[in-house]
């Protein structure tokens, strides 16, 4: 249930440009999703949101967002200050982002599977 809420929050937040990521669950999902969308790989052995975010942000300037929602997601992740917390729920959210539909930010409804 918590994972569904965090997933939905991240996707919904991309619909407005004034939102922020509020925790490592959301950040881990965003990192996984952006990795999936952009094709930018992050070292999955790190198990650290701080390091994984830095790896993704280092390479993200070479990616051209396909729409405003991708731009918002990139900005939200860039602005987020992660903590060092990495637990099984953060791991699950990262994996969920990696497995998410790469076109999710182009769809009206994100409740589909």
Sine and cosine of phi, psi and omega as CSV:
sin_phi,cos_phi,sin_psi,cos_psi,sin_omega,cos_omega
0.00,0.00,-0.73,0.68,0.01,-1.00
-0.87,0.48,-0.63,0.77,0.02,-1.00
-0.90,0.45,-0.65,0.76,0.02,-1.00
-0.89,0.45,-0.65,0.76,0.00,-1.00
-0.91,0.41,-0.72,0.70,0.00,-1.00
-0.90,0.43,-0.67,0.74,0.03,-1.00
-0.86,0.50,-0.78,0.62,-0.01,-1.00
-0.88,0.48,-0.63,0.78,-0.01,-1.00
-0.89,0.46,-0.72,0.69,-0.02,-1.00
-0.88,0.47,-0.74,0.67,-0.04,-1.00
-0.91,0.41,-0.69,0.72,0.01,-1.00
-0.90,0.43,-0.62,0.78,-0.02,-1.00
-0.89,0.45,-0.40,0.92,0.01,-1.00
-0.95,0.32,-0.18,0.98,-0.01,-1.00
-0.98,0.18,-0.21,0.98,0.04,-1.00
-0.74,-0.68,0.55,-0.84,-0.05,-1.00
-1.00,-0.06,0.19,0.98,-0.02,-1.00
-0.94,-0.35,0.20,0.98,-0.05,-1.00
-1.00,-0.04,0.29,-0.96,0.02,-1.00
-0.72,-0.69,0.42,-0.91,0.16,-0.99
-0.98,0.18,0.71,-0.70,-0.15,-0.99
-0.93,-0.37,0.02,1.00,0.02,-1.00
-0.16,-0.99,0.14,-0.99,-0.04,-1.00
-0.92,0.40,-0.46,0.89,0.06,-1.00
-0.88,0.47,-0.77,0.64,0.01,-1.00
-0.90,0.44,-0.67,0.74,-0.01,-1.00
-0.89,0.45,-0.68,0.73,0.00,-1.00
-0.89,0.45,-0.67,0.74,0.05,-1.00
-0.89,0.46,-0.69,0.72,0.00,-1.00
-0.88,0.47,-0.66,0.75,0.04,-1.00
-0.89,0.46,-0.74,0.68,0.03,-1.00
-0.88,0.47,-0.71,0.71,-0.02,-1.00
-0.90,0.43,-0.71,0.70,0.02,-1.00
-0.91,0.42,-0.59,0.81,0.08,-1.00
-0.87,0.48,-0.70,0.71,0.02,-1.00
-0.90,0.44,-0.74,0.67,-0.05,-1.00
-0.91,0.42,-0.71,0.71,-0.13,-0.99
-1.00,0.04,-0.36,0.93,-0.09,-1.00
0.98,0.18,0.14,0.99,0.03,-1.00
-0.99,0.10,0.86,-0.51,-0.02,-1.00
-1.00,0.09,0.63,-0.78,0.15,-0.99
-0.90,-0.44,0.45,-0.89,-0.02,-1.00
-0.95,0.31,0.96,-0.29,-0.06,-1.00
-0.96,0.26,-0.17,0.99,0.03,-1.00
-0.98,0.18,-0.29,0.96,-0.07,-1.00
-0.89,0.45,-0.66,0.75,-0.02,-1.00
0.80,0.60,0.72,0.70,-0.03,-1.00
-0.49,-0.87,0.90,-0.44,-0.04,-1.00
-0.87,0.49,-0.61,0.79,-0.01,-1.00
-0.86,0.51,-0.76,0.65,-0.05,-1.00
-0.94,0.34,-0.69,0.72,-0.03,-1.00
-0.90,0.43,-0.64,0.77,0.06,-1.00
-0.88,0.48,-0.72,0.70,-0.01,-1.00
-0.87,0.49,-0.66,0.75,0.02,-1.00
-0.88,0.47,-0.70,0.71,-0.02,-1.00
-0.92,0.39,-0.72,0.69,-0.03,-1.00
-0.90,0.43,-0.48,0.88,0.04,-1.00
-0.90,0.44,-0.58,0.81,-0.07,-1.00
-0.99,-0.17,-0.24,0.97,-0.12,-0.99
-0.89,0.45,-0.49,0.87,0.02,-1.00
-0.86,0.52,-0.39,0.92,0.01,-1.00
-0.99,0.14,-0.09,1.00,0.00,-1.00
-0.99,-0.16,0.72,-0.69,0.05,-1.00
-0.99,-0.16,0.94,-0.33,-0.01,-1.00
-0.84,0.54,0.63,-0.78,-0.03,-1.00
-0.99,0.16,-0.33,0.94,-0.02,-1.00
-0.34,-0.94,0.09,-1.00,-0.03,-1.00
-0.89,0.46,-0.57,0.82,-0.04,-1.00
-0.91,0.41,-0.62,0.78,0.09,-1.00
-0.90,0.44,-0.64,0.76,0.03,-1.00
-0.88,0.48,-0.67,0.74,0.01,-1.00
-0.90,0.44,-0.68,0.73,0.01,-1.00
-0.87,0.49,-0.69,0.72,0.03,-1.00
-0.88,0.47,-0.71,0.70,0.00,-1.00
-0.90,0.44,-0.69,0.73,0.01,-1.00
-0.87,0.50,-0.69,0.72,0.00,-1.00
-0.93,0.38,-0.66,0.75,0.01,-1.00
-0.86,0.51,-0.64,0.77,-0.05,-1.00
-0.98,0.19,-0.29,0.96,-0.08,-1.00
-0.96,0.27,0.69,-0.72,0.06,-1.00
-0.96,-0.26,0.99,-0.12,-0.08,-1.00
-0.96,0.30,0.38,-0.92,0.12,-0.99
-0.99,-0.11,0.08,-1.00,-0.01,-1.00
-0.99,0.12,0.03,1.00,-0.04,-1.00
-0.92,0.39,0.81,-0.59,0.14,-0.99
-0.64,-0.77,0.93,-0.36,0.03,-1.00
-0.77,-0.64,-0.10,-0.99,-0.07,-1.00
-0.91,0.42,-0.48,0.88,0.05,-1.00
-0.95,0.30,-0.64,0.77,0.06,-1.00
-0.90,0.44,-0.69,0.73,0.06,-1.00
-0.85,0.53,-0.71,0.70,-0.01,-1.00
-0.89,0.46,-0.63,0.78,0.02,-1.00
-0.93,0.37,-0.63,0.78,0.06,-1.00
-0.88,0.48,-0.74,0.67,0.00,-1.00
-0.88,0.47,-0.62,0.78,0.01,-1.00
-0.89,0.45,-0.65,0.76,0.06,-1.00
-0.89,0.46,-0.66,0.75,0.02,-1.00
-0.89,0.45,-0.51,0.86,-0.05,-1.00
-1.00,-0.08,-0.08,1.00,-0.04,-1.00
-0.91,0.42,0.44,-0.90,0.10,-0.99
-0.85,0.53,0.86,-0.51,-0.05,-1.00
-0.90,0.44,-0.29,0.96,0.01,-1.00
-0.98,-0.19,0.24,0.97,-0.10,-1.00
-0.84,0.54,-0.54,0.84,-0.04,-1.00
-0.99,0.16,0.01,1.00,0.07,-1.00
-0.97,-0.24,-0.04,1.00,-0.06,-1.00
-0.98,-0.20,0.50,-0.87,0.03,-1.00
-0.94,0.34,-0.68,0.73,-0.05,-1.00
-0.94,-0.35,0.72,-0.70,0.02,-1.00
-0.97,-0.25,0.13,0.99,-0.05,-1.00
-1.00,0.10,-0.15,0.99,0.01,-1.00
-0.95,0.32,0.23,-0.97,0.06,-1.00
-0.86,-0.50,0.00,0.00,0.00,0.00
